Amino acid sequence: MPNLLLSDYDFEVPNDLVAQIPLPRGSSRMLIAPPGPVGTRLEHRGISDLALQLREGDCLILNDTKVLRARLRGEVQSGGGIEVLLLESTGHDAQSCSWMAFAKPGRKLNLGRVVRFPGNQDAVVEAILPDGARVLKFSSDLARFHTWLLDWGELPLPPYVKRPPNLADDSSYQTAWGTRPGAVAAPTAGLHLGEKELHEIQAAGVSIAHVTLHVGAGTFQPVSVENVLDHPMHSEHWEMSPETADHLTAVRRAKGRLVCVGTTSLRTLETVYRQNHGQFLPGSGQTRLFLHPLDRPQSAQGLLTNFHWPRTTLILLVAGWLGSRERWREVYDAALADRYRLFSYGDCMLSLVS
């Protein structure tokens, strides 16, 4: 097997370009960067021009996941605070629900240890997983637990946002169309678009379809092996409805382009496409699909995405989409030189196959 070296997908992050607060929807900058060889044109525009870049008959695919207030603060019975980040639900019954979670400090959460949270909520450690995550069993059924999260949980802003979440983040760190709770991080490309932008896109003859991928914490984790082909890809839950599957099939038959808003939408389409031998069929499941320059996406013809943290699977996906490590480097060098804002609350890149 060939090597794919992590060190080739690194860059120095200018601290002053790491976006700490969001711009109003519809006002971010957008670098137009088609896939292709080095030297393929780049164009500096704004996200407000997105509708002008699309064609009648295209379809914009949105991830309708909603970010949970997944950061919790509690106390262990023996004393001392504990911070918990929920990762995904692992089961529930009429009296309780269980969640996989990371905890700080993890050494406090031995098997059987009880954690008390505000709002009359307790959890017991049911299991300790090989990666250090804990499975916590909470003392509420799933519906009451989601209600409790709204009162006592915190939005899990990424660690490079160096401030606590505030009331404005309750809307700005959610997409305008997110309706299905389950993510622990936002599908950030969607944060650029509001109702005004979606109306303009639809007025241009572009349809909109929804998929679901509940973004997990592993999405933003740096890769820890130099040969990235050895990286154990994280798992995330996805869903595609019959309506979406039928619509995507019809768009492609009519020669329209499928334009994914975010890497999560793209991974969902690609997962379905590969599982069904080049077709879009309804379904749901877990995906560990790892896209990179040696295994490039095939299911879509457009991608809107933010500028991502170095040495991550997101960078490798974007490099695969753009066509090569060299093209990725050219695009990111141009964005850094022109001082595009980076990461979750930053600016974006649009890459369309003509």
N, C-alpha and C positions, 0 to 999 in steps of 0.2 A: 504494500500500500504506500502511496506517496505521502510525504509529510506536508502539513499545512501549518506553518510556523506562526505562533501567536505573536511573536515580536514584530512581525510584519504588519500587524494591525494595531499599532500603538501610536499615540501622539501625546505631546505635552499639552495639558489642559490649562489654558489661561484662566486664572481664577475670576478675573473680571468679566469673562464671557459666560460664566455659569449663571443662568437666569434664576433669580431668587423669587421673583413675583411674575405673574402672568400679565401679558398685554391683553387688552380687550379682544374678544373674539373678532376675527376678521381683520386684524391689524398687524399680524406678524409678517416678517419677510419670508420669501419663498425663493429658493434657488432652483432653477429649472436645470436638471442634469440628466439627459437621456442616457440609457445604457449605450455602450459602444467602446471603441478604442480611445486611447489617450488622444486628446485634441478635439474630441467631439464637443460641440458648442455648449457653453454654459450661459445662462441668462439670469439676471437678477430682477425678480419681480416681487409682488406681494401676494399673500394668500387671498386677498380680495379679487385677484385676477384668475382664480382657479377655474371659474365657469368658462372663461375665455380660452382656456387651454384644453377643454374637453370638447367632444363632438356629439352632435345629436345621435342618439342610439347607444352611447356609452352607458355604463352602469357604475355608480359609486357604491362600494361595499363598506358598510359601517359595522363596527363591533359594538353591540348593545349591552355589554357588561356594565355593571355599576360597582364602584369601589366601596368596599365595606369600611366601616370605621374600625379597622382591624388591629389598632394598637391599644393595648389594655394595660392598666397599671393596678397592681394588687399587692397583697402582703401574704407571706407564708405564715403558717401557724406559729412557728418558732420565732417569728419576728423578722423584720427586714423587708424592704420593698422588692418587687419583681416587675419587670416589663415583659409583656408577651406580645408577639406579632402572630396573629392568626394567618395560616397559610391556605388551608382548605378543609372543608367539612369531610369527615370520615364516616359519619353515620349518625342516626338519631332514632329515637323512639318517642313514646307518648310522654315520658317524664324527663328526658335528657337529650343532649346532643354532644358529639365528640368532634374535636378539631385537632388537626396537626398544627403545631405552632413552634416558633423559635422563642426562647426565653433568655433574658439577661438579668442576673447571672444564672446560667444554666445549671451550675453546680448545686443550686438551692433546690432544684426540682428533681429529687430522687423519686423512684417508683413508689406510688402510693401517697406522696406528699399532697397536701391540700393547700390550695391558694384561695384566699378570700378577696373578692372584688367588691367595689362599692355597688349599691343598688341591690343588695341581698342576693348576690351571685357567688357561688362557690364552684371550684373545679378541682378534680383529683387527677394526678398523673397516672394514666393507664398504661403507657408504654414509653420507652426511650428508643429512638430509631438510630441506625448506624451513623447518620450525619449529624447527630446531636439534637434533632428536633424531638419534641415531646408530643404525645397524644394526650389531650386534656378532655376529660368528660365533665361538661358543665351541667348545672342543676336546673336547667330549663329545657322545655321542648324547643324545636327549631324556630317556630314562629315567635314565641316569647323571647327567645335569645336575640333574634334580629331586632325586635323592638327595644330590647335592653341595650344593644349596641348603639342605637341611635342616641341614647341618653348618656352613655358612659364610655363609649369607644372614642378613639381619636383617628382622624384620617392619617394614614401612614405615608406622609410625604417622604420622598427619597432622601437619603442621608446627605446628598450634596446641596439640598436646600437647607441652609444654615439658620433656620428659624423655626419656632413652633407653628403648627397650623393655626389659622385664624378663621373667623366666620366667612370671610370671602372665599377661602379655599373650599368650603362646603359646596359651592357651585363651580368655581373655576377649575377644581381638580376632578370634576365629573364632566363627561360629555353631555351635550344638550339632549341626547337621545338615549342615554343609559337607563335601562329599566330593569335589568336582571342582576340583582346583587350576587357577588361572588368573587370579585377581583380584589387583590390586595395592592394593586398599583393601577394607575389609569392607563388606558390605551391613548397615549399622549398626542398622537397625530390628530385625533378627533377633537382635542381641546381648542384647535384653531377655528372651528366652524360653529356658527350659531344658526338660528332660524333664518336670518337674512341671507346668509351664504347658501344654505340649503335651498331656499326659495329661488335664488338666482340660478343655481345649478339645475334645478328641475325646469325652470323656465327656458333653459337652453336645450331642452329635450333630452336631458340626462336622467335616467331612472336611479332609484336608490333601493338597495337591498340590505338586509341585516343578517349578520351571523353573530354567534356568541363564542368568545373565548375568554375564560376567566383568568386574567393575568395573574401569574404567581410571582413570588419574590425571586425565584430563580431566573426570571427574564433578565434582571439587571445585574446578576452576579458576575464578577469577572471570571474568565476562564483561568484555571490554575495549572494547566499542563501546556508545555511548549508545543507539542504536536497536537493541534486542536482536534484532530480526528479521534483522539483518545478521550475527549471530554464526555462525561456522562450527562447527557442532555436532560434537563428537568421536564416534568410532566405537567400538562395543563388540560383542563376540561374544555371541550368544544361542542357546539351544536349547530346544525344546519337544518332549517325547517323545509318541509316539502315545497312551500311557496317560493322560498329563496332558491332552492335547487332547480325548480322548473324555470324560474326567471333567468338565472344565470345561463342555463342551457339555451333558452330562447335568444338571449342577447348575443351569445357566441354564434348561433346559427345565422343571425342577421348581420354578422361581421362587426358587431359593436365591441368595444374594449371593456374589460373588467378592470376597474381602477380601485385598488385597495387603499383605504384610509388606515394606515398603520401596519406594522409588521405582524400584529396579532391577527388582523383580518387576512393577511396574505398567508400566514401559516395555517389558518383554518381552511381556506380555499385549497391550498396545496395538499393538505392532509386528505381532504375529501377526494380531490382529483386523483391522487395516487392510489388511494384505497379502492377506487372504482375504475381503474384503468382508463383514465382520461375523461371520465364523466362526472357530473355533479349530481349526487343522489342524497336524499335526506338521511340524517343520522346524528349520532352523538358518541362521545367517547373521550379517551385520553390521548393526547399526542405528545410524542417526544421527537418530532421532526426537527432535524438540525439542517438548516439551509446554509450553504457557504459556496465559495467559488468553485469547488469541485463537485457540487451538487446543487445546481442553480434552480430557482423557481421556474415552473413551466405553465402554471394555471392562469396567470393574470397578465395584463398588458400595461398596467400602471401601478405606481406606488407613491403615496404621499407619506412621508415619515419625518420625524425629527432628527436632529444630529445627536448621535448616541455616544455613551461613555466608551473609551478605548478598551480593548482587550475583552470584549464581551461577544456573546453569540449574536447580538443585534448588529454589531459592526460587520461580522462575517456574513450575515444574511444580506446586508446592504451591499457589501463587496460582491457577493454572488449575483445579486440583482443587476448591479452596474456592469458586470462582465469580467472584472479582474481586480486583483489587488492594486494594480497601477492606476486603473480608472478611479477606484475608490480613493486612493491617495490624492489624485488630482482634484477630485471634487471636494474632499475635506480640506485640503490645503487652500483652495479658493474660498471656502466658507470661513476658515480661520483668518485668512488675509483680509477679507471684507468684513470681519467682525460680526458674523452672525451669532446670535444668542444660542447657547447650547443647552441640550438635555430637555427634561420634562416640560419646563415652562419656557422653552426657547423657540427659535424659529424652525423652519421646515424646508424640506427638499421635495420637489415633484419630479418623478422620473417616468416618462411615458414611452412606450414602444410606438413608433409612428405607423 
